[in-house]
Amino acid sequence: MTNSSARKVGIRERLVSAGAEWGAALLVAVGAGVLRFWGLGRPRGLVFDETYYAKDAWALLRLGYEGSWPDRKTADPGILADPQVVPLSDAGAFVAHPPAGKWVIAVGEWAFGLDPFGWRFMTALLGTLSVLMLCRIGRRLFRSTVLGCLAGVLMAVDGLHLVMSRTALLDLVVMFFVLAAFGCLLLDRDGAARVRLADGRATAGWRPWRIVAGCLLGLAAATKWNGLYFLAFFVVLTLLWDVGARRVAGARRPYRAVLRRDAGPALLSIVPVAVVTYLVTWTGWFLSDDGYGRHWADGRGGPWSWIPAPLRSLWHYEALVYRFNIGLHTPHKYDSNPWSWLVFGRPVLFHYESSGGGRVQTVLALGTPLLWWTACVALVYLLYRWALRRDWRAGAVLCAVGAGYLPWFLYQDRTVFSFYAVVFVPYLCLAVAMLLGALLGPPGAGRPRRVRGAVAAGVLVLLIVWNFVYFYPLYTGQSIPYDGWRARMWLDTWV
């Protein structure tokens, strides 16, 4: 065979392999999409905090900023009525979260109208795309199409991810932007020019994926402020990856080399981009006259008067929002301490309706129990892999889980809910996939070992899928007998 023929065969094989990898990921994503879009308009109503975000999204479409609405008891029935009544006024309203996530929800309302399908469309779409992304991220992280797609399957059948994909809340939007940023940083790690000189004098070159990651992390923070923690954690993560690259290249002092050569470019390519992106999402408010607090700084002097008044007005508004958020101590029936989140000690009931004949309909924000309980074991395994075996993959997953989970322990007195955990669901699925990969055994293991591992991993995955199917009616508002609902309340704290 000539060199030219060999190259053609090699290209053909790579194309076939890439097609198979993408085909498997797309197949998983299609299945996830069917689960998320099927009956998306059910229940027909404003579920839990949809009453805020769906209406704020509509206000952004109409006004460019969040306008004022009557109280829920007055506004919600009119929105769902036929003919529809939309009692939106142009007086600016104080809101507790930045606008990016509500702009995302607004895209669905622009396309399909102010109804349940319209305000849930974009979260269902992002939930589906996040499954596709996780398949590809897992493929790149583990260098295994099987494990990557397995992580995607696990997220496709997670009850919390499903419920949040079918509800117009902000947390799944944060999850999507953060997961995309995580993928971009993985691409940066694999594709950027690596350090070439052992003495640490080389720079890492042009790294556009870091800029994209900065933009995505800015969008996450502009959806909910907990996105800022991911920005901080991921900057540290990518710098530690650079330390590893310097060490592999033979640098005698890798940390010093990173501080001198890489830290500045990393910060400049991520943090300022995130800040600018965050400000851009406020464009509608900047261009308005009636947005809440828009002209607070007009005509005010003081030591900061050299800063443009619109920026000072935004800073004042954000200071009010910050005080509101950290001071949110109102008791709620479904609030929960972060200590209980991983085992889902207290899920949140988004919707409950009792119909005739002893039947009920519920939407319960509950992760698939067997998946989450397995994830607890997987996190312990990853801690071992990271601390004792220096496995960078385990460290990356643990970093992302920590960014989404640990900051909530700072707010022990604040009203918080377990569905906030959806932001780190992808990384729990990656952790379980890594654990399953360990069960399968290394490539060089003997056939009996591989068979036993495959059986154990297969049984565990099938049990998780069965568990999801069993709880599926509670995730999607299907009508089931009351006794069937009660049988699914495995813990007393779920009621």
Secondary structure, 3 states (H helix, E strand, C coil): CCHHHHHHHHHHHHHHHHHHHHHHHHHHHHHHHHHHHCCCCCCCCCCCCHHHHHHHHHHHHHHCCCCECCCHHHHHHHHHCCCCCCCCECCCCCCCCCCHHHHHHHHHHHHHCCCHHHHHHHHHHHHHHHHHHHHHHHHHHHCCHHHHHHHHHHHHCCHHHHHHHCCCCCHHHHHHHHHHHHHHHHHHHHHCCCCCCCCCCCCCCCCHHHHHHHHHHHHHHCCCCCHHHHHHHHHHHHHHHHHHHHHHCCCCCHHHHHHHHHHHHHHHHHHHHHHHHHHHCCHHHHCCCCCCCCCCCCCCCCCCCCCCHHHHHHHHHHHHHHHHHHCCCCCCCCCCCHHHCCCCCCCEEEEEEEECCCEEEEEEECCCHHHHHHHHHHHHHHHHHHHHHCCHHHHHHHHHHHHHHHHHHHCCCCCCCHHHHHHHHHHHHHHHHHHHHHHHCCCCCCHHHHHHHHHHHHHHHHHHHHHHHHHHHHHHCCEEEHHHHHHCCCCHHHC
